[in-house]
Amino acid sequence: MSQLSNELSRVGKIYKSEFSVKILGTDELPSVAHLNELEMRLAREDVGFNEIIEYCYKR
């Protein structure tokens, strides 16, 4: 997760120098059904990255 945080931060800094992402683990498990729905919507381009990030932050 640390490597993913670093890579997303590196790419984001190209667009805005203050951009930073930190991804941490949790003991809570997301709903598999909801994740499957998000995956299908993302494949159809019916959902954006922001909605996925918002879902993750609600956990």
C-alpha angles and dihedrals in degrees: 000000000000092000091049090049090051094048095047090047091049092052093043092053088064087068100032123013094214094053115125136163128195119188118195133181125246138196091230116096119216121232108274091209091054092047090050090051091050090049092053092046091048091051089053090044090239092127131050132220090253093062091051092049091048090052091051093049091051089062 
